[in-house]
Amino acid sequence: MAGTPSWIDLGSPDVAVSTAFYGKLFGWKAEDQGEQAGHYTMFSLRGKHVGAVSPLQPGQPPAWTTYVSVDDADVTVKAARDAGATVLLEPMDVMTAGRMAVLMDPAGAVISIWQPRDHLGAQLANEPGSFCWNELASRDIDTAKRFYDAVFGWEGETSAYAGGTYTEFKRDGRTIGGMMEMGADWPAEVPPHWTVYFAVEDCDQSASRAQELGGSIAMQPTTIPAGRFATLVDPQGARFSVIALSGADAV
């Protein structure tokens, strides 16, 4: 659906290491799309696409990227530029799969857009082993709220949370993502960023398994109203979170 996060992919300095790590952590199978596709490698679970990994571009750090589905990438990029975004990658066709662009919002976080053609996006989400949430960490939540409303039609509802604030992004009344305020306790060198959350059945077990596979734990398993989550770092340095949802939020 246009205006909602629909796809995720990982930029990695060593695709083989990344496919081994995530394959063992989430049970994903990897399929290299070949030289023509720049060795873009699709991740699948139970035969359905859940994400992908590709070699890093020059100057790109290891990171997971969130893509928001749009009806027209060129129109969206114009709206984003008018709203104060920096366009890091102008709209481009990805063979017959779709059309994409990469943006930096006015508060400094990078996000991508996807105009689907043959590739609609994730075929599995909100189930263990697939992405279930996308969260922005920003030092300027008011600027971020104005930007994402102007570009994607997201309404930001902000509430006090854990000594700071938390914002739910909603489109047409449906929650589609969140935003955490980066307070004084965040290291100055950490830039604003989007984080991908993967649903798991057991947060503590998944965090421990990630360590066994060569990753590390950036935030120990913590219980929050939505469930129990942890922030992890893969062997190449890319951050992501896992969450075992509970109650009405359970997958």
N, C-alpha and C positions, 0 to 999 in steps of 0.2 A: 504494500500500500504506500502510495506517495506520501512523503513527510514522516516516515518512520524508519528507524535503523533496520536495514535488511541484509547486510553482509558484513563480514569481518575478514581481514587477512593480516598476515604477519610478514614483516620484513626481517629477514634473517641473514647473518653473515655466513651461515653454514646450514643450508637447507637440509642436508642429510642428518645432522645432529638434531635439528628441530623436529623433523618428521619422526625420528626415533623417540624423542622425549614425549611428544604429545600423543604418539601412537600408544606408548606404554601407559601414559597417564590417563587418557580418555578412551582408549580403544579405537582410535581413528586409523583408517587406512589412507595411504597417500598415493596419488596418481599424477605423475609428471605430465604436463600438457605438451611438452616437447620444445624444441629449439624455436619454432615459429612463435610460440607463446612466451618466450623468454624463460622457459622452465618454471612457469607458474604451476604450482603443484596443489591440486585440490585435496582437501581432507573430507573424508566421508565416514559416516557412522550408520550402520545397518543399511548401507547402500544409498544414503541420502547425503547430499553436500551440506557440510556444517561450517566450512571456512576454507582458507587456503594459506599457502606460504610462498614467498618468492624471494629471490636474491635481493640484497639491499641495493638501492640506487646510490650513487656517489653523494656523500654527505648525510645520508639518512641513518638515524640511529635504529637499533633493533627495537621494534615496537609493534603492537597490535593496532590496527586502524579500523575505525568504525565508518561504515558507509551508510548514508541516508538515501533512500530511494526517492527519485524525483521524476516528474513527467518530462521535463526538458532541461538538460544540463546547462545549455547555453543561457536560457532564461534565468535559471537559478544562480548561475555565476554572476550575471549582471545584477541581480537583486542583492547578492552577497557583497559584491564590490560597492554598490550604492550604500549598503549598510555598514561599511567600514572594514570589510574583510580584505586580507591580502591573498591574492590568487597564486598559489605555489605551483599549480599545474593547470594550464588552460584546458578547457574541454577537449577530449580526444576520444576517438573510437577505439575500442578494444576488439578488433576484428568484428565479428558479428554478435559478440556477447552483449555489448552495450556501450554506453558512452559515460566517461567519468571525468572528474576534476577533483583537485585537492585544494582546500581552503585553510587559511589560518584566521580564526575569528578575531575580532578587535581586541579581545583580552589575551590572545596569544596561544590558544589551543588549536591543534590541527584536526580537521575532520574532512572526510571525503564524501562525494556525492556519486550516485549511480543511477543512470537512466537505463533501465533494463530493456534488452531486446531478447536474444536467445537465453541469456542467463538472468533469471528473475531475482536471484538472491539465495539465501539459505533455504534448504528444503526441510530442515529440521531445526527447531528452536524451542526453548523453554522446557526442555527435557534433559535429564542427566547426560552429560557429555556434549551438550550444545550450548550456545550462548543464550542468556536469559535476561541480560540487563546491560545497559550502556550508561556510564556515569562520567560526567564532566567534573573535573576539579579546577576551580577558577578563583583567582584573587579579586575579580571584579564581577560579582554576580549580577549587578544591575545592568552593566554593559552587555554581559552574555545573554541575559533574559531578553533585552531589546533586540539583539541581533538574531537569536534563534526564532523569535516571534516574527520578525520582519521577513526572514528567509524561508522558514518552514511552517510558520503558523502555530508555533508552540506557545502555549500559555504556561508561564512559570509560576507555580504556587509555592511560596517560601515560608518555612516554619522554623522556629528555634529548635536546635538539635545539638546535643553534646557540647554545649558551650559555644556553638557557632550557629550556622543555619544549614538547612537542607532544602533543596528545591525539587519539586516534581514537575517535569515537563509533560504537558498534556496537549493532545491534539484532538479536537472534537470531543472533549470530555474524557478521553482515554489516556491513561498514563503510558508514556512511551520511553521514558528515560529519567535520569536524575542529575542533580548538580550538587556537589559538596563545596562549601566555601573553604578556601585555603587560608587558614588563619596564621597567626604569628608562629605557631609550632611547626609549620611546614618549612623545611630548609629552603633558603633563598635560591639555591641553585636548581631546585626542582621547578620546571616550567609548568604552566597550566596544561592539562592534558585530558584526554578521554581514556577511560578504562573499560575493558570488556570483562564481564562476569560470566563464568560458565557454571551451569547447574551441576551439582554433584549429589550423590546420595549421602556421603559422609564427609564433612569438611575436614575434620581432623585427620582422617585416614588419607584424604587426597593431598593435604599439606605434607604429611609425612612421606607419602609416596613421591611427591615432587622432589623432596630433599634426597631421597634414595637415588633418584634418577639424575642428580647433578644440579638441580635447581636450589633455590633458597627461599626462605620465608621472610618477606618484608614486614608483614603484620600478622602476628599470631592469631589463630582462630579466636573469633570474638562473636558473642551472641548479641544480635540486634533484633528489633521487632519482626523483621522479615525472615529471620533464620539465623544461621551461623555461617560466618564468612571468614576468609583469610586472603591476604594479598601475597602473591607469589612472584618469583622472578625465575625465568627459565634459564638454562645454561648459557644462552647467548646474551642475557641481560634484559630481555623484554618482560615487562610487568603485566600481570593479569590477576584477576580475582576468581575465587571459587566460592560458591554459596550453596549450602544445603537449606533450601527453603522450607518453611514450616507454616502450619495453619492454613489460612486461606490463600497464601502465596505459594504453597507447595506445588511442585510440578507433578 
